[in-house]
Amino acid sequence: MKIDLNCDMGENIGNDEDIMPYITSANIACGFHAGDSKTMQATVRLAKKYGVAVGAHPSWFDIEGFGRREMTLPPDEVEVLILYQVGALYAIAKAEGVELVHVKPHGAIYNQAAKDKMLANAIARGVKRFSGELILVGLAGLGLIEAGLEVGLRVANEGFPDRNYNPDGTLVSRKEPHAIIESPEKVAAHALELIQNGILFGEKHVRVDTLCLHGDHPRAAENAKLIREIL
């Protein structure tokens, strides 16, 4: 069994260089919630140095709220929002001789798309319009995965070792005190559980293809190292 280990990066927080050696995919912020052209270039170069796959990490246009505030736009504007950000990172990656492999939405737009079919469809169409070769990463078993499959994209069901889950397979809101798992040992144990058992939806288990670590977690590098060792 192969499991991808990804991390949200290029957000000008945490220490990307400490984390990069332990992951296999980097989701690079495209400037709408964090990062800028200089940061994108530096992160792409860092990923290239360690042989890590590069993906775009688009969001709502919400720098002030770090992309974590829920918003709404008409579907055609969502498509262009995705195209714009993916295109920006693609241009930088191409200039560095690096292939763009996947797209993983960030924050609120990611979580909204898990439950909002119209939004999920618009994101999937935006990705497909850019390239049908890209992998769309979404919350395991939920709306974005379904939307990606419907338009003919390859998808990756994502699990979160450093987050707690609701019974419906969604993530516990960051507004709740128990949303984030703080202990690296507990994060690593949760990672193993997700790989072995998948995500539980009632009686159904959904297999996890990729595990995400948040670069802004206070112990992100330690989490990445422990999970890599346990895998």
Secondary structure, 3 states (H helix, E strand, C coil): CCCEEEEEECCCCCCHHHHHHHCCEEEEECCCCCCCHHHHHHHHHHHHHHCCEEEEECCCCCCCCCCCCCCCCCHHHHHHHHHHHHHHHHHHHHHCCCCEEEECCCHHHHHHHHHCHHHHHHHHHHHHHHCCCCEEEEECCCHHHHHHHHCCCEEEEEECCCECECCCCCECCCCCCCCECCCHHHHHHHHHHHHHHCEEECCEEECCCEEEEECCCCCHHHHHHHHHHHC
